[in-house]
Amino acid sequence: MEHSEATPFYRAVDGASLGRAISESRKEAGLTQQELADRLKVTRGTIVRLERGEAVSLVVAMNAIRTLGRDVALVPRFSKLQVRP
């Protein structure tokens, strides 16, 4: 996972880095795992698994990202991406 304070973007290349990005976003939003779970109508255990990069529903992962005010961009691995403010 890569995150720069200059940009609100994370680069997640696998489940573990996506989980870390979601965890960091949750903390930045001032939410506990239980509060995020309540908003998503899932158990806290589901949030724990998500943040560890373990198997959870894609719907849960996408809803967590949306609830935390983030967006997802899927970029092919061989592409070059430049993000400008």
Number of C-alpha atoms within 10 A of each C-alpha: 13 11 13 9 6 8 10 11 16 21 16 18 11 10 16 17 18 21 22 19 21 24 22 15 19 21 13 10 13 11 14 14 18 17 15 20 19 12 11 17 11 13 14 17 12 20 26 17 14 24 23 17 17 14 11 15 11 10 9 17 20 14 15 22 18 12 15 18 11 15 12 12 8 7 10 8 8 6 7 7 9 5 6 6 5
